[in-house]
C-alpha cells in the first residue's frame, strides 16, 4: 500500500517538470517569448538656438550696417525736405499782404470759403485756392512718418497736421497784415496730408523703419 501511494506523487512531479516555467518557478514575460520588447522613444529634437551678436557672420553684420546707413540717410533727407517745406510754407502763409487786407475776412464756418472758391467765375482761380491748400498738406503725410515713425498712422498724421495748420492760421489772423484765419484752409491742408500718407508716406515709412 505504501508503494502505490508514492507513484502518483512522482508522476505529478514529472508533469510539472516538463513545462518551461515550473523548473525555475518564475514566469517569463510575454515580451521575452515573442522576442519584442518595449520600444525606445526617439530623443526630441531641440529647437535651434538663436545666435548671439558675437556669433553672427561677417555678411550679416555688413547687411545690418548698410541698413542702418540707409535708414540714417533717408531720415536726414526727409528732415531736410521738411525744413525746406517749412520755409516755403512760411513764405506763402506768413508774409504780409497789405493789398489784400480789405478782401480778407475770418472764417470759422466750415465750407463757407469752399463755396466762395467754387462760385468764382473762372475755374482756374478755384483750382489754385483748393489745389494749393491740398498741396501744402501733402508733405506732412509723406515726410512726417519718415522723420518720426511713432507718428505713423492715419489718425496721428491727421491730428499732427491739423494742429500745425491751426497754429499757422492763428498766426496769420493775429499777427500778419492781409491774412486771416480760415478753417477751410485747415480742412484742405489736413486732407492733403491724408492723401500724401495714403499714397506714399505709409509705404515709405515702412521701407525705412522696417
Buried (B, 14 or more C-beta within 10 A) or exposed (E): EEEEEEEEEEEEEEEEEEEEEEEEEEEEEEEEEEEEEEEEEEEEEEEEEEEEEEEEEEEEEEEEEEEEEEBEEBBEBBBEBBEEBEEEBEEEBEEEEEEEEEEBEEBEEEEBBBEBBEEEEEEEEBEEBBEBBBBBBBBBBBBBBBBBBEBBEBEBBBBBBBEBBBEBBEBBBEEBEBBBBBBBBBBBBBBBBBBBBEEBBBEBBEEBBE
